[in-house]
């Protein structure tokens, strides 16, 4: 195989989505099997790309039509994209399996098409090397997310989708205006060439243009003040879609944010952007944590918890050091694993008992012991208890913050963990010590297997963090080391 096969990461879900109408006459069950098959194939391609990039140490660059950038469009699959495209594919496969039990609303063919296009959009955002195509993939992600939020056809789902559409439209407008300002100043949209020219761009253009890009991406990255859509959308969307939002849609937004910010690291006025990001991230953490504390619906509580963790990632990225970016990427990996497990188990409980209110989790330890065990592990990991994966990424965020003189950022991480402990321990107590109605529920073997796999992964990272920290360091360096990024992209007129 050569590098051009990596284009299947974009082509496979796109083409497969438009084949769905051809098989819809075979019934919803067949469509769900088709969805599982395509996501499994995507995971296979992503695993090959991951192995290739990490074994060779070199990115895979796909040039559309053979034209070298900036004239042609390119896909840049470096260490970060290779790692997270694999996460996107695996989570999509897991959620395709969950869809068998949790998605019954018709039309199933529309659900499958939107599901595949959501996977496509997030993958494209992480792989593109061009900011206009970043906008295109962001719009694919957003539009499919709007539709999937409303998929259950309830009043709450329609309201949540409308909030998402309004805020998403504002974010898209900001992003497009930011692109126009930067293109007007530089004459290019290629990321590597923008990084080359960053030092010569007018500081005012950098501050205004990059600020608009940051606000535009804040919708997908779930950063304050453009994250008001997220709790309602997480609660109203089908359970598999909620997990996808948390596990990789938000990660695509965070990656795009970090990539664009660090591309301009040599521009005058760059420090202003970092300060803006610090303010947004800090407000995100505090608003989300105290909102989670008040929730009586477990799915909504975990949604707020997820938003708070995203704020911590943004804080790590705003430190401005390589260690900070690496710690932020490590937290992104850990967050993806933990929130996939939490939304998987909470969604499954919602399907089996008819809701995700806290009262539905009373006595769950005796009613659904395997699910309760997995949910307990996920909750303890989210708090940051030692021997669980998130503990290590929080430690590295604290170290990176202190090294850069941001001791208060370390304080934010610790304060958030204390608040998280309150509401997650409340949930654990309800599951294991709450009243039990004597009923036992037969648990799904496929979903139980996936949950146990995620539990083992959480514990493996918690007990043996070094291999995973090494992966995160490589991915973080891919974002931070702009000069290497420029050197890797075969710009027309540059190099051999």
C-alpha positions in Angstrom: 0.0 0.0 0.0 1.1 3.6 -0.6 0.1 6.8 1.0 -2.7 7.4 -1.5 -4.7 4.6 0.2 -5.0 6.9 3.2 -7.6 8.9 1.1 -10.0 6.0 1.9 -10.4 7.6 5.3 -12.4 10.3 3.6 -13.7 8.4 0.5 -15.0 5.3 2.3 -17.6 6.9 4.6 -18.5 9.4 1.9 -19.3 6.8 -0.8 -20.8 4.4 1.7 -23.2 7.0 3.0 -24.7 7.5 -0.5 -25.0 3.7 -1.0 -27.4 3.5 2.0 -30.6 4.5 0.0 -29.8 1.5 -2.3 -30.2 -1.0 0.5 -33.0 0.7 2.6 -35.6 -1.7 1.1 -33.9 -4.6 2.9 -34.9 -3.2 6.3 -33.5 -1.4 9.2 -31.7 -4.4 10.6 -29.7 -4.8 7.4 -28.8 -1.1 7.4 -27.5 -1.4 10.9 -25.3 -4.4 9.9 -24.1 -2.3 6.9 -23.2 0.5 9.3 -21.2 -1.8 11.5 -19.4 -3.3 8.5 -18.4 0.1 7.1 -17.2 1.4 10.5 -15.2 -1.8 10.9 -13.6 -1.3 7.5 -12.8 2.3 8.4 -11.2 1.1 11.7 -9.0 -1.2 9.6 -7.9 1.5 7.3 -7.3 3.8 10.3 -5.2 1.1 12.0 -3.1 0.7 8.9 -2.5 4.5 8.7 -1.7 4.6 12.4 0.8 1.8 12.1 2.4 3.4 9.0 2.9 6.8 10.6 4.1 5.6 13.9 6.5 3.0 12.6 8.1 5.3 10.0 7.9 8.5 12.0 6.8 10.3 8.9 3.4 11.8 8.0 1.3 10.5 5.1 0.5 13.3 2.7 -2.2 12.9 0.0 -2.2 15.5 -2.8 -5.5 15.7 -4.7 -4.9 15.2 -8.4 -1.2 15.0 -7.9 -0.9 18.8 -7.5 1.5 20.0 -4.9 0.2 22.5 -2.3 -0.6 25.4 -2.1 -2.1 25.0 -5.6 -3.5 21.6 -4.8 -5.5 20.4 -1.8 -3.6 18.1 0.5 -4.4 15.8 3.4 -1.8 15.8 6.1 -1.9 12.7 8.4 0.8 13.2 10.9 1.1 11.7 14.4 -1.9 13.5 15.8 -4.3 12.8 12.9 -3.2 9.1 12.7 -3.9 8.6 16.4 -7.3 10.4 16.5 -8.6 9.1 13.2 -8.1 5.7 14.7 -10.1 6.8 17.8 -12.8 8.2 15.6 -13.1 4.9 13.7 -13.1 2.7 16.8 -15.7 4.8 18.6 -17.9 4.9 15.5 -17.7 1.1 15.3 -18.6 0.7 19.0 -21.5 3.1 18.6 -22.7 1.3 15.5 -23.0 -1.8 17.7 -24.9 0.2 20.4 -27.2 1.5 17.6 -28.7 -2.1 17.3 -30.4 -1.7 20.7 -30.8 2.0 21.2 -32.0 3.4 17.8 -35.5 2.4 16.8 -36.9 5.7 15.4 -37.4 5.6 11.7 -36.1 6.2 9.1 -33.0 4.1 9.9 -31.5 4.8 6.5 -31.3 8.5 7.2 -29.7 7.7 10.6 -27.0 5.6 9.0 -26.2 8.2 6.3 -25.9 11.0 8.9 -23.8 8.7 11.2 -21.3 8.0 8.4 -21.2 11.7 7.4 -20.5 12.7 11.0 -17.6 10.3 11.1 -16.4 11.7 7.7 -16.6 15.3 8.9 -14.6 14.7 12.1 -12.0 12.7 10.2 -11.6 15.4 7.5 -11.2 18.1 10.1 -8.2 16.3 11.5 -6.6 15.3 8.2 -7.0 18.4 6.0 -4.0 20.7 5.4 -6.1 23.6 4.1 -8.2 26.0 6.2 -11.0 26.4 3.7 -11.4 22.6 3.5 -11.3 22.6 7.3 -14.3 24.9 7.1 -16.0 22.5 4.6 -15.4 19.5 6.8 -16.5 21.5 9.9 -19.8 22.3 8.1 -20.3 18.6 7.2 -19.8 17.8 10.8 -22.1 20.5 12.0 -25.0 19.9 9.6 -25.1 16.2 10.3 -24.8 16.9 14.0 -27.8 19.2 13.8 -29.9 16.6 12.1 -28.8 13.8 14.5 -29.6 15.9 17.5 -33.2 16.2 16.2 -33.4 12.6 15.1 -35.6 11.3 18.0 -38.4 13.7 16.8 -39.3 15.0 20.3 -40.0 18.6 21.3 -36.8 18.6 23.4 -34.8 17.2 20.5 -36.2 19.9 18.1 -35.4 22.7 20.6 -31.8 21.3 21.2 -31.2 21.1 17.5 -32.5 24.7 17.0 -30.1 26.0 19.7 -27.3 24.1 18.0 -28.2 25.5 14.5 -28.3 29.1 15.8 -24.9 28.9 17.6 -23.4 26.8 14.9 -24.4 29.4 12.3 -22.8 32.2 14.4 -19.7 30.1 14.7 -19.5 29.3 11.0 -19.9 33.0 10.2 -17.1 34.0 12.5 -14.9 31.3 11.0 -15.6 32.3 7.4 -14.9 35.9 8.1 -11.7 35.0 9.8 -10.6 32.9 6.7 -11.4 35.9 4.5 -9.3 38.3 6.6 -6.3 35.9 6.6 -6.6 35.0 3.0 -6.8 38.7 2.1 -3.6 39.4 4.0 -1.6 36.3 2.8 -3.1 35.1 -0.5 -3.1 31.5 0.6 -5.2 29.0 2.5 -2.7 26.2 2.9 -1.7 25.7 6.5 2.0 25.1 6.0 2.3 28.2 3.8 0.4 30.3 6.4 2.8 29.1 9.0 5.7 30.3 6.7 4.1 33.7 6.3 2.9 34.1 9.9 5.8 36.4 11.0 5.0 38.9 8.2 1.3 39.2 8.7 -0.1 42.5 10.1 -0.5 42.0 13.9 -4.0 43.5 13.8 -5.0 40.9 11.1 -3.6 38.2 13.3 -5.5 39.3 16.4 -8.8 39.8 14.7 -8.6 37.0 12.1 -7.4 34.4 14.5 -9.8 35.5 17.2 -12.7 35.0 14.7 -11.3 31.5 13.9 -11.1 30.7 17.6 -14.7 31.8 18.2 -15.8 29.9 15.1 -14.3 26.7 16.4 -15.6 27.3 19.9 -18.9 25.8 18.9 -17.6 22.4 18.0 -14.9 22.6 20.7 -17.7 23.4 23.3 -16.0 26.4 24.7 -17.8 29.2 26.6 -19.7 31.3 25.5 -20.7 29.3 22.4 -21.3 25.9 24.1 -24.9 26.5 25.3 -26.1 24.0 22.7 -24.1 21.1 24.1 -26.1 19.9 27.3 -29.4 19.9 25.5 -28.0 18.2 22.4 -26.2 15.6 24.4 -29.4 14.8 26.3 -31.8 14.8 23.3 -29.6 13.0 20.7 -29.7 9.2 20.3 -27.3 7.6 22.8 -24.7 6.5 20.3 -24.6 10.0 18.8 -24.1 11.6 22.3 -21.0 9.4 22.7 -19.7 10.4 19.3 -20.2 14.1 20.1 -18.1 13.8 23.3 -15.5 11.2 22.0 -14.5 12.8 18.7 -16.6 15.7 17.4 -15.3 17.9 20.2 -11.8 16.6 19.7 -11.9 17.6 16.0 -12.8 21.1 17.1 -10.0 21.2 19.7 -7.5 19.9 17.2 -8.4 22.5 14.6 -8.2 25.2 17.3 -4.7 24.0 18.5 -3.4 23.6 14.9 -4.5 27.0 13.8 -3.3 28.8 17.0 0.2 27.2 16.8 0.5 27.8 13.1 0.7 31.5 14.0 3.0 31.1 16.9 5.7 33.3 15.3 3.2 36.1 14.5 3.1 39.4 16.4 0.0 39.4 18.6 0.0 35.7 19.2 0.1 36.1 23.0 -3.2 37.9 22.8 -4.8 34.8 21.3 -3.4 32.6 24.1 -4.9 34.9 26.7 -8.3 34.8 25.0 -8.1 31.0 25.0 -7.2 31.0 28.7 -10.3 33.1 29.5 -12.7 31.0 27.5 -11.3 27.8 28.9 -11.4 28.9 32.5 -15.0 30.1 32.2 -15.9 26.8 30.5 -14.5 24.7 33.4 -16.2 26.6 36.2 -19.6 27.1 34.4 -19.7 23.4 33.5 -18.6 21.9 36.8 -21.1 23.8 38.9 -23.9 23.1 36.4 -23.1 19.4 36.6 -23.4 19.5 40.3 -27.1 20.6 40.1 -28.2 17.9 37.6 -30.6 15.1 38.4 -30.4 13.5 35.0 -27.2 11.4 34.7 -26.8 11.8 31.0 -27.0 15.6 31.3 -24.6 15.5 34.3 -22.0 13.6 32.3 -22.5 16.1 29.4 -21.6 19.0 31.7 -18.7 17.0 33.0 -17.5 16.4 29.5 -17.6 20.1 28.7 -15.6 20.8 31.8 -12.9 18.3 30.8 -12.8 20.1 27.4 -12.1 23.3 29.2 -9.2 21.6 31.0 -7.8 20.5 27.6 -8.1 24.0 26.2 -6.3 25.3 29.3 -3.4 22.9 28.7 -3.2 24.0 25.0 -3.1 27.7 26.1 0.0 27.3 28.2 2.1 27.9 25.1 4.7 25.2 25.7 5.3 21.8 24.1 4.7 20.0 27.3 1.3 21.8 27.7 0.2 20.7 24.2 1.4 17.1 24.9 -0.5 17.1 28.2 -3.6 18.4 26.4 -3.4 15.7 23.8 -3.0 13.0 26.4 -6.1 14.3 28.2 -7.9 14.3 24.9 -7.1 10.6 24.5 -8.1 9.8 28.1 -11.3 11.8 27.8 -12.3 10.0 24.6 -11.9 6.6 26.3 -13.7 7.6 29.5 -16.6 9.5 28.0 -17.2 6.8 25.5 -17.5 4.3 28.3 -19.7 6.6 30.4 -22.1 7.5 27.6 -22.2 3.9 26.4 -23.2 2.6 29.8 -25.6 5.4 30.7 -27.3 5.2 27.3 -27.7 1.4 27.7 -29.3 1.9 31.1 -31.6 4.5 29.6 -32.7 2.0 26.9 -33.2 -0.8 29.4 -35.0 1.1 32.3 -36.7 3.8 30.3 -34.7 6.9 31.3 -31.5 8.4 32.6 -32.8 10.2 35.7 -30.8 9.6 38.8 -33.6 7.6 40.3 -33.3 5.0 37.4 -29.8 4.2 38.7 -30.9 3.2 42.2 -29.8 -0.3 42.9 -28.2 -0.7 39.5 -25.3 -2.7 41.0 -27.7 -5.6 41.7 -30.0 -5.0 38.7 -27.3 -4.7 36.0 -24.0 -5.5 37.8 -21.7 -5.5 34.7 -23.0 -2.2 33.5 -22.8 -0.7 37.0 -19.2 -1.9 37.4 -18.2 -0.3 34.1 -20.0 2.9 34.9 -18.2 3.0 38.3 -14.8 2.6 36.7 -15.6 5.4 34.3 -16.8 7.7 37.1 -13.7 7.1 39.2 -11.5 7.7 36.2 -13.2 11.0 35.3 -12.5 12.3 38.8 -8.8 11.6 38.4 -8.3 8.9 41.0 -4.8 7.3 40.9 -4.4 4.1 39.0 -7.0 5.3 36.4 -6.0 7.0 33.2 -7.2 10.6 33.6 -5.0 10.9 36.8 -1.9 11.0 34.7 -3.1 13.5 32.1 -4.2 15.8 34.9 -0.8 15.4 36.5 1.0 16.4 33.3 -1.4 19.4 32.9 -0.5 20.6 36.4 3.3 20.1 35.7 3.1 22.0 32.4 1.1 24.8 34.0 3.6 25.2 36.9 6.6 25.1 34.6 5.2 28.1 32.6 4.3 30.0 35.8 0.6 29.3 35.7 0.1 27.9 39.2 -3.5 29.1 39.1 -4.2 26.8 36.2 -3.0 23.9 38.3 -5.5 25.2 41.0 -8.3 25.1 38.4 -7.5 21.4 37.6 -7.6 20.5 41.3 -10.8 22.5 42.0 -12.6 20.9 39.1 -11.6 17.4 40.3 -13.0 18.1 43.8 -16.4 19.2 42.3 -16.4 16.2 40.0 -15.8 13.9 42.9 -19.0 15.2 44.6 -21.4 14.3 41.8 -19.7 11.2 40.6 -19.5 9.7 44.1 -23.2 10.6 44.5 -23.9 8.5 41.4 -21.8 5.6 42.6 -23.5 5.6 46.0 -26.9 5.6 44.3 -26.0 2.6 42.1 -24.5 0.4 44.8 -26.4 1.5 48.0 -29.7 2.8 46.6 -33.0 0.9 46.9 -33.5 -2.2 44.7 -36.8 -3.4 43.3 -35.6 -7.0 43.1 -35.6 -7.0 39.3 -32.6 -8.3 37.3 -32.0 -7.2 33.7 -30.2 -9.4 31.2 -27.3 -7.5 29.8 -26.1 -7.4 26.2 -23.0 -9.5 25.5 -21.6 -7.3 22.7 -22.1 -4.1 24.7 -20.7 -5.7 27.8 -17.6 -6.8 25.9 -17.1 -3.3 24.5 -17.6 -1.8 28.0 -15.0 -4.3 29.5 -12.6 -3.5 26.8 -12.8 0.2 27.6 -12.5 -0.6 31.4 -9.3 -2.6 30.7 -8.0 0.3 28.5 -8.6 2.8 31.3 -6.8 0.6 33.8 -4.0 -0.2 31.4 -3.3 3.5 30.9 -3.6 4.1 34.6 -1.2 1.4 35.6 1.2 1.6 32.6 0.9 5.1 31.3 4.3 5.4 29.6 3.5 3.8 26.2 0.3 5.9 25.9 2.1 9.1 27.1 4.7 8.4 24.4 2.0 8.3 21.8 0.5 11.5 23.1 3.9 13.2 23.1 4.4 12.4 19.4 0.9 13.7 18.6 1.4 16.9 20.7 4.8 17.5 19.1 3.1 17.2 15.7 1.0 20.3 16.6 3.6 22.3 18.5 6.6 21.8 16.2 5.5 24.1 13.3 8.9 24.1 11.6 8.7 20.3 11.2 5.2 20.6 9.8 6.3 23.2 7.2 9.3 21.0 6.2 7.1 17.9 5.8 4.6 19.5 3.4 6.0 19.6 -0.2 5.0 23.1 -1.1 5.3 24.0 -4.7 8.6 25.8 -5.3 10.0 24.6 -2.0 12.4 21.6 -1.7 13.1 19.0 -4.4 
